[in-house]
Amino acid sequence: MPSDGGAWFELWNDEVNDSLRLGHSSGNGITVKNSGYVGIGSTNPSAQLEVYNPVVGGLGPRS
């Protein structure tokens, strides 16, 4: 994390969940599962593209 308290980003291999994740200091960013499923704001996508919308408060698959 930056010493000035600013935002930071990380890219890591999540071996437990078989996924590649890109996150930031204020929450989850993008998850790419070994299956090819992609989640934006979701850590465990179950569709080709799954987007978490905090305004609506839920997940929804997008194609």
C-alpha positions in Angstrom: 0.0 0.0 0.0 1.3 3.5 -0.8 2.7 5.3 2.3 0.5 8.3 1.4 -2.6 6.3 2.0 -3.6 6.4 -1.7 -5.3 3.6 -3.6 -3.3 0.5 -4.7 -3.9 -2.3 -7.1 -2.9 -5.9 -7.0 -2.8 -8.8 -9.5 -2.5 -12.3 -8.0 -3.1 -15.9 -8.7 -5.7 -17.3 -6.4 -4.7 -20.9 -6.3 -7.4 -21.9 -3.8 -10.2 -20.8 -6.2 -8.3 -21.4 -9.5 -8.6 -17.8 -10.6 -6.6 -14.8 -11.5 -7.7 -11.7 -9.7 -7.1 -7.9 -10.1 -8.2 -6.0 -7.0 -7.8 -2.6 -5.5 -7.7 -1.1 -2.0 -11.5 -0.4 -1.9 -12.7 -3.8 -2.9 -12.7 -6.6 -5.5 -12.1 -5.7 -9.1 -12.0 -8.4 -11.7 -11.8 -12.2 -11.3 -11.0 -14.6 -14.2 -11.7 -18.2 -13.3 -9.8 -21.1 -14.7 -13.1 -22.1 -16.5 -13.0 -18.8 -18.5 -15.8 -17.1 -16.5 -15.2 -13.5 -15.7 -16.6 -11.6 -12.7 -16.5 -7.8 -12.3 -17.1 -7.0 -8.7 -17.6 -10.8 -8.1 -15.1 -13.2 -6.6 -16.8 -16.3 -7.9 -18.5 -15.8 -11.3 -20.8 -18.5 -12.5 -21.3 -17.2 -16.1 -19.2 -16.1 -19.0 -19.5 -12.5 -17.7 -21.0 -11.7 -14.3 -21.2 -8.1 -13.1 -22.0 -7.1 -9.5 -24.1 -4.0 -9.3 -24.0 -2.5 -5.8 -26.9 -0.1 -6.6 -29.2 -3.0 -7.4 -27.5 -5.2 -4.8 -27.0 -8.3 -6.8 -25.3 -10.3 -9.5 -26.4 -10.8 -13.0 -25.0 -12.8 -15.9 -24.3 -10.8 -19.0 -23.6 -12.3 -22.5 
